[in-house]
């Protein structure tokens, strides 16, 4: 698939309109031409249609790097597959983090109603304190035990 035929997203169209505004503000485009190009940018469906709006303009140009061919994407001198894009900051659950999430969930689901009943019938309002403590500690520790994925994963 040719690069110019790759479909663009709303974010890339918005970036093109913003960049056209920079060229308007520097006097490279007149208002009528700016409005015409913005209309074309909003209606653009492919990378080539957006790039065409900037062929006679110097930098800056909109960032269309995410509208790249689906095979491989080059970032900072490395080739990465599209499947790893956007997942680099996600954390992977571990068995310990899953177990603590269950503990936090059970403490929340059964502890809060139990504490409400004990408060109503026995006046034991303080039962909320250990329930909230267990939910907070178990939930926070669960997040802390999650690991970053391996680069090859």
NUVEX-473091 format. One record per residue: residue number from 1; x, y, z of N, C-alpha, C in turn. Coordinates in Angstrom, 2 decimals. Layout:
# residues N
NODE  seq     n_xx     n_yy     n_zz    ca_xx    ca_yy    ca_zz     c_xx     c_yy     c_zz
NODE  NUM        X        Y        Z        X        Y        Z        X        Y        Z
...
END
This chain:
# residues 153
NODE  seq     n_xx     n_yy     n_zz    ca_xx    ca_yy    ca_zz     c_xx     c_yy     c_zz
NODE    1     0.85    -1.18     0.00     0.00     0.00     0.00     0.89     1.24     0.00
NODE    2     0.60     2.18    -0.87     1.39     3.40    -0.95     1.11     4.27     0.27
NODE    3     2.12     5.00     0.72     1.98     5.85     1.90     0.88     6.89     1.72
NODE    4     0.75     7.45     0.52    -0.25     8.49     0.26    -1.67     7.96     0.38
NODE    5    -1.86     6.65     0.26    -3.20     6.07     0.30    -3.65     5.66     1.69
NODE    6    -2.77     5.82     2.69    -3.12     5.47     4.07    -4.17     6.46     4.57
NODE    7    -5.19     5.94     5.20    -6.25     6.80     5.74    -5.76     7.53     6.99
NODE    8    -6.26     8.74     7.18    -5.85     9.57     8.31    -6.96     9.64     9.35
NODE    9    -6.58    10.00    10.57    -7.52    10.09    11.68    -7.97    11.54    11.88
NODE   10    -8.94    11.72    12.76    -9.39    13.07    13.12    -8.24    13.88    13.71
NODE   11    -7.39    13.22    14.50    -6.26    13.92    15.12    -5.31    14.48    14.06
NODE   12    -5.07    13.72    13.01    -4.18    14.18    11.94    -4.82    15.31    11.14
NODE   13    -6.13    15.22    10.92    -6.83    16.33    10.24    -6.77    17.59    11.09
NODE   14    -6.98    17.45    12.41    -6.90    18.60    13.32    -5.50    19.20    13.33
NODE   15    -4.49    18.34    13.29    -3.11    18.81    13.25    -2.86    19.62    11.98
NODE   16    -3.42    19.18    10.86    -3.25    19.91     9.61    -3.91    21.28     9.69
NODE   17    -5.11    21.35    10.26    -5.81    22.63    10.39    -5.02    23.56    11.31
NODE   18    -4.50    23.04    12.40    -3.70    23.86    13.32    -2.45    24.39    12.63
NODE   19    -1.80    23.54    11.86    -0.59    23.95    11.14    -0.91    24.98    10.07
NODE   20    -2.05    24.84     9.41    -2.47    25.86     8.44    -2.67    27.20     9.15
NODE   21    -3.18    27.16    10.38    -3.35    28.39    11.17    -2.02    29.08    11.45
NODE   22    -0.97    28.29    11.64     0.37    28.86    11.84     0.79    29.61    10.58
NODE   23     0.55    29.00     9.43     0.92    29.64     8.17     0.06    30.89     7.90
NODE   24    -1.19    30.89     8.32    -2.04    32.07     8.20    -1.48    33.19     9.08
NODE   25    -1.11    32.85    10.30    -0.64    33.87    11.24     0.71    34.48    10.83
NODE   26     1.50    33.73    10.04     2.79    34.28     9.58     2.67    35.00     8.25
NODE   27     1.47    34.99     7.67     1.26    35.71     6.42     1.53    34.90     5.16
NODE   28     1.77    33.62     5.29     2.02    32.79     4.11     0.72    32.45     3.37
NODE   29    -0.38    32.47     4.10    -1.68    32.20     3.49    -2.61    33.39     3.74
NODE   30    -3.43    33.68     2.75    -4.47    34.68     2.94    -5.69    33.98     3.52
NODE   31    -6.61    34.74     4.09    -7.74    34.17     4.79    -8.58    33.26     3.89
NODE   32    -8.85    33.68     2.66    -9.66    32.86     1.76    -8.98    31.53     1.44
NODE   33    -7.66    31.58     1.21    -6.92    30.35     0.90    -6.84    29.46     2.14
NODE   34    -6.69    30.06     3.31    -6.67    29.31     4.56    -7.99    28.57     4.75
NODE   35    -9.11    29.28     4.54   -10.42    28.65     4.71   -10.62    27.51     3.72
NODE   36   -10.17    27.70     2.48   -10.29    26.64     1.46    -9.47    25.41     1.86
NODE   37    -8.24    25.65     2.28    -7.38    24.52     2.66    -7.90    23.83     3.92
NODE   38    -8.44    24.58     4.87    -9.01    23.97     6.08   -10.19    23.07     5.71
NODE   39   -11.01    23.54     4.79   -12.13    22.71     4.32   -11.64    21.42     3.71
NODE   40   -10.57    21.50     2.91   -10.00    20.30     2.30    -9.36    19.40     3.37
NODE   41    -8.75    20.00     4.38    -8.12    19.21     5.44    -9.18    18.45     6.24
NODE   42   -10.27    19.10     6.54   -11.33    18.45     7.31   -11.97    17.32     6.50
NODE   43   -12.04    17.49     5.18   -12.65    16.47     4.32   -11.66    15.39     3.89
NODE   44   -10.38    15.58     4.16    -9.35    14.63     3.70    -9.57    13.26     4.32
NODE   45    -9.33    12.25     3.52    -9.45    10.87     4.00    -8.10    10.15     3.96
NODE   46    -7.15    10.65     3.16    -5.87     9.96     3.04    -4.72    10.89     3.38
NODE   47    -3.58    10.29     3.64    -2.37    11.05     3.96    -1.97    11.93     2.78
NODE   48    -2.10    11.41     1.57    -1.75    12.18     0.39    -2.57    13.44     0.24
NODE   49    -3.87    13.36     0.58    -4.72    14.56     0.49    -4.26    15.64     1.47
NODE   50    -3.80    15.23     2.64    -3.30    16.22     3.60    -1.94    16.77     3.19
NODE   51    -1.06    15.88     2.73     0.28    16.33     2.31     0.19    17.32     1.15
NODE   52    -0.78    17.13     0.28    -0.97    18.01    -0.87    -1.22    19.46    -0.45
NODE   53    -1.80    19.67     0.71    -2.11    21.03     1.19    -0.86    21.79     1.61
NODE   54     0.27    21.09     1.77     1.49    21.72     2.28     2.65    21.69     1.29
NODE   55     2.41    21.28     0.06     3.51    21.14    -0.90     4.18    22.47    -1.20
NODE   56     3.45    23.58    -1.16     4.04    24.88    -1.46     4.37    25.69    -0.20
NODE   57     4.29    25.05     0.95     4.56    25.75     2.22     5.80    25.18     2.89
NODE   58     6.62    26.06     3.50     7.77    25.56     4.26     7.31    24.97     5.59
NODE   59     8.22    24.46     6.37     7.89    23.94     7.69     7.27    25.06     8.52
NODE   60     6.38    24.74     9.39     6.01    23.43     9.90     4.95    22.75     9.03
NODE   61     4.98    21.43     9.07     3.98    20.60     8.43     3.34    19.75     9.53
NODE   62     2.14    19.26     9.32     1.52    18.43    10.37     2.24    17.11    10.53
NODE   63     2.19    16.56    11.72     2.80    15.26    12.00     1.85    14.16    11.52
NODE   64     2.23    13.50    10.45     1.41    12.42     9.89     2.09    11.07    10.09
NODE   65     2.99    10.99    11.06     3.75     9.75    11.26     2.87     8.58    11.68
NODE   66     1.75     8.86    12.31     0.89     7.73    12.70     0.11     7.20    11.51
NODE   67     0.05     7.95    10.42    -0.59     7.47     9.19     0.47     6.85     8.31
NODE   68     1.08     5.77     8.82     2.15     5.09     8.12     1.67     3.72     7.66
NODE   69     2.37     3.11     6.72     1.97     1.78     6.26     1.88     0.80     7.42
NODE   70     0.94    -0.12     7.37     0.72    -1.01     8.50     1.81    -2.05     8.73
NODE   71     2.72    -2.28     7.77     3.72    -3.32     7.96     4.65    -2.98     9.11
NODE   72     5.43    -1.94     8.96     6.38    -1.55    10.01     6.40    -0.04    10.13
NODE   73     6.64     0.42    11.32     6.69     1.85    11.60     8.06     2.16    12.15
NODE   74     8.70     3.20    11.62    10.04     3.55    12.09     9.91     4.64    13.12
NODE   75    10.49     4.38    14.31    10.50     5.37    15.38    11.90     5.41    15.96
NODE   76    12.49     6.56    15.98    13.81     6.77    16.59    14.83     5.74    16.12
NODE   77    14.82     5.45    14.83    15.82     4.55    14.27    15.51     3.08    14.47
NODE   78    14.37     2.76    15.06    14.01     1.36    15.27    12.75     1.05    14.49
NODE   79    12.67    -0.16    14.00    11.45    -0.62    13.35    10.64    -1.40    14.37
NODE   80     9.39    -1.02    14.53     8.53    -1.71    15.47     7.25    -2.11    14.77
NODE   81     6.65    -3.17    15.22     5.41    -3.61    14.60     4.26    -2.79    15.18
NODE   82     3.19    -2.59    14.42     2.06    -1.80    14.90     1.41    -2.39    16.15
NODE   83     1.54    -3.69    16.37     0.91    -4.30    17.54     1.49    -3.79    18.85
NODE   84     2.72    -3.30    18.85     3.34    -2.82    20.08     3.12    -1.33    20.29
NODE   85     2.58    -0.64    19.29     2.33     0.79    19.45     1.27     1.02    20.50
NODE   86     1.47     2.02    21.37     0.49     2.38    22.36     0.46     1.47    23.58
NODE   87     1.21     0.36    23.57     1.20    -0.56    24.70     2.46    -0.45    25.53
NODE   88     3.37     0.43    25.19     4.66     0.46    25.88     4.54     0.85    27.34
NODE   89     3.50     1.59    27.71     3.36     2.02    29.09     2.37     1.17    29.88
NODE   90     1.73     0.20    29.22     0.80    -0.66    29.93     1.55    -1.60    30.86
NODE   91     0.93    -1.89    32.00     1.52    -2.82    32.94     0.84    -4.17    32.79
NODE   92     1.60    -5.22    33.04     1.09    -6.58    32.93     0.80    -7.11    34.32
NODE   93    -0.36    -7.74    34.47    -0.71    -8.31    35.77     0.17    -9.50    36.11
NODE   94     0.46    -9.64    37.38     1.19   -10.81    37.89     0.21   -11.60    38.75
NODE   95     0.54   -12.85    39.07    -0.36   -13.61    39.95    -0.61   -12.91    41.29
NODE   96     0.42   -12.29    41.84     0.25   -11.59    43.12    -0.66   -10.38    42.98
NODE   97    -0.54    -9.66    41.88    -1.40    -8.48    41.70    -2.85    -8.89    41.49
NODE   98    -3.07   -10.01    40.79    -4.43   -10.51    40.60    -5.04   -10.93    41.94
NODE   99    -4.24   -11.60    42.78    -4.73   -12.06    44.09    -5.11   -10.87    44.97
NODE  100    -4.29    -9.83    44.96    -4.60    -8.65    45.77    -5.81    -7.90    45.24
NODE  101    -6.02    -7.92    43.93    -7.23    -7.31    43.38    -8.47    -8.05    43.87
NODE  102    -8.37    -9.37    43.97    -9.50   -10.17    44.49    -9.74    -9.82    45.95
NODE  103    -8.68    -9.71    46.74    -8.82    -9.36    48.15    -9.48    -7.99    48.28
NODE  104    -9.03    -7.02    47.50    -9.61    -5.67    47.56   -11.08    -5.72    47.15
NODE  105   -11.39    -6.49    46.12   -12.77    -6.59    45.66   -13.68    -7.23    46.70
NODE  106   -13.22    -8.32    47.30   -14.02    -9.00    48.33   -14.22    -8.08    49.54
NODE  107   -13.15    -7.39    49.95   -13.26    -6.47    51.08   -14.25    -5.36    50.78
NODE  108   -14.27    -4.90    49.56   -15.19    -3.83    49.18   -16.63    -4.35    49.12
NODE  109   -16.82    -5.47    48.42   -18.17    -5.99    48.19   -18.83    -6.46    49.49
NODE  110   -18.08    -7.13    50.35   -18.66    -7.66    51.58   -18.38    -6.77    52.80
NODE  111   -17.25    -6.08    52.79   -16.87    -5.27    53.95   -17.72    -4.03    54.12
NODE  112   -18.00    -3.33    53.04   -18.79    -2.09    53.16   -20.21    -2.39    53.63
NODE  113   -20.94    -3.34    52.99   -22.28    -3.64    53.51   -22.24    -4.17    54.95
NODE  114   -21.23    -4.99    55.25   -21.10    -5.50    56.62   -20.87    -4.37    57.61
NODE  115   -20.04    -3.42    57.24   -19.77    -2.28    58.12   -21.02    -1.43    58.30
NODE  116   -21.80    -1.30    57.24   -23.05    -0.53    57.35   -24.01    -1.22    58.32
NODE  117   -24.15    -2.54    58.17   -25.04    -3.27    59.07   -24.57    -3.21    60.52
NODE  118   -23.25    -3.37    60.73   -22.73    -3.29    62.09   -22.90    -1.89    62.68
NODE  119   -22.82    -0.86    61.85   -23.03     0.50    62.33   -24.49     0.70    62.74
NODE  120   -25.40     0.20    61.90   -26.82     0.39    62.17   -27.25    -0.39    63.42
NODE  121   -26.88    -1.68    63.50   -27.41    -2.53    64.56   -26.54    -2.58    65.81
NODE  122   -25.26    -2.33    65.70   -24.39    -2.43    66.87   -23.68    -1.13    67.20
NODE  123   -23.85    -0.13    66.36   -23.18     1.14    66.60   -21.67     1.07    66.38
NODE  124   -21.20     0.04    65.70   -19.76    -0.15    65.51   -19.30     0.56    64.23
NODE  125   -19.33     1.87    64.21   -18.96     2.66    63.04   -17.51     2.48    62.67
NODE  126   -16.68     2.19    63.64   -15.24     2.06    63.44   -14.87     0.90    62.52
NODE  127   -15.81    -0.02    62.24   -15.53    -1.15    61.35   -15.21    -0.65    59.93
NODE  128   -15.70     0.54    59.61   -15.38     1.11    58.29   -13.87     1.32    58.13
NODE  129   -13.19     1.66    59.20   -11.76     1.98    59.12   -10.93     0.81    58.61
NODE  130   -11.02    -0.39    59.21   -10.21    -1.49    58.66   -10.64    -1.91    57.26
NODE  131   -11.94    -1.80    56.96   -12.40    -2.17    55.61   -11.79    -1.24    54.57
NODE  132   -11.86     0.05    54.81   -11.28     1.02    53.89    -9.76     0.83    53.80
NODE  133    -9.12     0.56    54.93    -7.68     0.32    54.96    -7.31    -0.88    54.09
NODE  134    -8.03    -1.98    54.24    -7.73    -3.20    53.46    -7.95    -2.93    51.97
NODE  135    -9.03    -2.26    51.61    -9.30    -1.96    50.20    -8.18    -1.09    49.63
NODE  136    -7.78    -0.06    50.34    -6.74     0.84    49.84    -5.38     0.16    49.74
NODE  137    -4.99    -0.56    50.76    -3.67    -1.21    50.76    -3.62    -2.32    49.72
NODE  138    -4.64    -3.16    49.67    -4.65    -4.26    48.70    -4.69    -3.72    47.27
NODE  139    -5.52    -2.73    47.03    -5.60    -2.15    45.68    -4.32    -1.47    45.26
NODE  140    -3.73    -0.69    46.16    -2.48     0.00    45.84    -1.32    -0.96    45.66
NODE  141    -1.25    -1.96    46.50    -0.17    -2.95    46.38    -0.34    -3.76    45.11
NODE  142    -1.57    -4.04    44.73    -1.83    -4.76    43.48    -1.25    -3.99    42.30
NODE  143    -1.49    -2.68    42.25    -0.93    -1.87    41.15     0.59    -1.85    41.20
NODE  144     1.15    -1.80    42.40     2.61    -1.76    42.53     3.26    -3.06    42.07
NODE  145     2.54    -4.17    42.17     3.11    -5.46    41.79     3.01    -5.76    40.30
NODE  146     2.30    -4.92    39.56     2.22    -5.12    38.12     3.57    -4.77    37.50
NODE  147     3.92    -5.46    36.44     5.24    -5.28    35.82     5.10    -4.73    34.41
NODE  148     6.15    -4.06    33.98     6.21    -3.61    32.58     6.47    -4.82    31.70
NODE  149     5.85    -4.84    30.52     6.07    -5.99    29.63     7.49    -6.03    29.11
NODE  150     7.96    -7.22    28.76     9.27    -7.37    28.17     9.25    -6.79    26.76
NODE  151    10.36    -6.20    26.29    10.38    -5.61    24.95    10.03    -6.61    23.85
NODE  152    10.35    -7.86    24.03    10.06    -8.86    22.99     8.66    -9.39    23.05
NODE  153     7.90    -9.05    24.10     6.55    -9.60    24.27     5.54    -8.89    23.42
END
